[in-house]
């Protein structure tokens, strides 16, 4: 199985990426949802079987990615427990 993890922030998908096990697992940085859609469609065409998204995508972003792949790939996104809201807010407010 080939899978990819997308992170969203101040990234460029052409340069902010890495892979292990000859591309079986990839991590790719994207700047926004529009860039992510292009990347996931390319990944789908390349035979990636599963995509995980960082929490910055949120539910709405995950739904856009699912739609972009015609709901043919498992798409997940990272979330955290409510008890950690303050910790996350502190970590990402810089």
C-alpha positions as CSV (number, residue, x, y, z in Angstrom):
1,X,0.0,0.0,0.0
2,X,1.2,3.5,-0.9
3,X,0.1,6.4,1.4
4,X,0.7,10.1,1.8
5,X,0.4,12.6,4.6
6,X,-0.3,16.2,3.7
7,X,0.6,19.1,6.0
8,X,-0.8,22.6,5.3
9,X,1.0,25.8,6.1
10,X,3.8,27.9,4.6
11,X,4.9,25.1,2.2
12,X,5.5,24.5,-1.5
13,X,4.5,21.0,-2.7
14,X,7.4,21.0,-5.2
15,X,10.1,21.4,-2.6
16,X,8.6,20.6,0.8
17,X,8.3,16.8,0.6
18,X,10.0,13.6,1.6
19,X,9.5,9.9,1.1
20,X,10.6,6.7,2.6
21,X,10.7,3.1,1.4
22,X,11.1,4.1,-2.3
23,X,8.0,6.3,-2.2
24,X,5.6,3.9,-0.4
25,X,5.2,6.6,2.3
26,X,5.3,10.3,1.5
27,X,4.9,13.6,3.4
28,X,4.1,16.6,1.3
29,X,3.6,20.2,2.4
30,X,0.9,22.3,0.7
31,X,0.1,26.0,1.1
32,X,-3.7,25.8,0.8
33,X,-6.7,23.6,-0.2
34,X,-6.4,24.4,-3.9
35,X,-2.8,23.2,-4.0
36,X,-3.8,20.1,-1.9
37,X,-6.5,19.2,-4.4
38,X,-3.9,19.2,-7.3
39,X,-1.5,17.2,-5.2
40,X,-4.1,14.5,-4.2
41,X,-5.3,14.1,-7.7
42,X,-1.7,13.6,-8.9
43,X,-1.1,11.1,-6.0
44,X,-4.3,9.2,-6.9
45,X,-3.1,9.0,-10.5
46,X,0.3,7.7,-9.3
47,X,-1.4,4.9,-7.3
48,X,-1.4,6.2,-3.8
49,X,-4.0,4.2,-1.9
50,X,-4.6,6.3,1.3
51,X,-4.2,9.9,2.2
52,X,-4.0,11.4,5.7
53,X,-4.3,15.2,6.3
54,X,-3.0,17.3,9.1
55,X,-5.5,19.0,11.4
56,X,-5.2,22.3,9.6
57,X,-7.5,20.9,6.9
58,X,-10.4,20.4,9.3
59,X,-13.6,18.6,8.4
60,X,-14.4,21.0,5.6
61,X,-11.0,20.6,4.0
62,X,-11.2,16.8,4.3
63,X,-14.5,16.8,2.6
64,X,-13.1,18.9,-0.3
65,X,-10.2,16.4,-0.7
66,X,-12.7,13.4,-0.6
67,X,-14.7,15.1,-3.3
68,X,-11.6,15.8,-5.4
69,X,-10.8,12.1,-5.3
70,X,-14.4,11.1,-6.2
71,X,-14.6,9.3,-2.8
72,X,-12.4,6.5,-4.1
73,X,-9.6,6.8,-1.6
74,X,-9.7,6.6,2.2
75,X,-9.0,10.1,3.4
76,X,-8.5,10.9,7.1
77,X,-7.5,14.0,9.0
78,X,-5.7,14.4,12.4
79,X,-7.7,15.7,15.3
80,X,-7.0,16.1,19.0
81,X,-8.9,15.7,22.2
82,X,-10.8,18.7,23.6
83,X,-8.6,18.5,26.8
84,X,-5.7,19.6,24.6
85,X,-7.3,22.7,23.1
86,X,-5.2,25.1,25.2
87,X,-2.0,23.2,24.5
88,X,-2.6,23.3,20.8
89,X,-3.6,26.9,20.9
90,X,-0.3,27.8,22.6
91,X,1.8,25.7,20.3
92,X,0.3,27.1,17.1
93,X,-0.2,30.7,18.0
94,X,3.4,31.7,17.4
